[in-house]
């Protein structure tokens, strides 16, 4: 899908992906219109161009199986076919597709794209749809474990309301959302404690602080818990992890 905000997505991805990665944008919007928007946005941000990410525009319907297959499995400039995919179905801002109807199109496009990849014996690394109604996303996840969704309008609403009530939180959100800032990670507990050892969350917090990180919870036995009490006891196994805010994953 395509809308004006996709241009900013390209700029953010350019900072974090390895050089040579390709982003294929399939939409019925004219290619020249999309290119003009990206060029204007680059100029407004004072950028000369993208350094790592290659953007390839394809005209087609994101809910057409033929168009999706042609977009995903077209050879690149070297004549080779891609073998690794991350699929994102972004909502297009048109009146007739707004709301739940747009959500259904995004979900259909994402799941169909995954099925097309599976036909070629390729499992996408990630599968994400942008939705308005997160309840619909939760329903889909019950039958598709690898399906992810982003309720962007709800996130923006929560962000705005929180910053209005607590202006000091703007600095925290800016740190989390900008590409040079910190991110959320689930890290190996051995960075902070020993496996199989009863540890208070306060001890985990102290260990994280010593690494310049902030521990906010854990994932034990497949269950996630955020903001536990400092005196709560945790005991980590092989597949468990500690949730932290940090600059990198190691």
Secondary structure, DSSP 8 states (H G I E B T S, - for coil): ---TTHHHHHHHHHHHS-TT-EEEEEESS-HHHHHHHHHHHHHHTT----SS-EEEEEES-TT-HHHHHHHHT---TTS------EEEE-----GGG-THHHHHHHHHHHHHHHHHHHHTT---SEEEEE-S-HHHHHHHHHH-TTEEEE-HHHHHHHHHHHHHH-TTHHHHHHHHHSTTS-EEEEE-GGGTS-TT--EEHHHHHHHHHHTT-EEEEEEETTEEEES--TT-EE---TT-EEEEEESS--
